[in-house]
Amino acid sequence: MARIKSNGTQIFAVVDGAVVRFTCPKAFSFGEDSFSKIDSTCLDSDTKDYERGLRDPGEGSIQIDLDDTNTSHLKLIELAESGEKVKWHVGSSHSKTPPTYEAVAGIDLPEDRIWWSFEGYINPAAPTVEQDALVGYTFTLVRTSAVVTTPRVVTP
């Protein structure tokens, strides 16, 4: 049975036309989508009936222990303050091959790892300061699209 370890997962986003890797995240969550319910119950029915309505993309989070020498940590804080919507790409631990981006062609996701892609923005967060701990941030990640899974290519 194949299992995928979370250690080695890498988080990328396309920011200002360039791929940015957010290094040393502590935790990452995509959040859960929900759907509205459209009541389609007939007047002569004994039970309610529903159709699935619009998708409401979930809210996840990205957590870091702040390292002010890590430019990607400072970029997360900057992105949160701006509220800019960006395209996110999370690569599985199967490899370390990063995605590439060209303005015309768009994102190229290497086939040697699983990719989870979505659009969204992060909200500003205040730091958490506790005794016997590192200064940390937990940013709320507001997805504005579904998470699209791109499977890796496995050769026998």
Summary of the structure (lengths in Angstrom):
residues: 156
radius of gyration: 19.0
end to end distance: 15.1
largest distance: 66.7
contacts: 389
relative contact order: 0.24
helix: 8%
strand: 44%
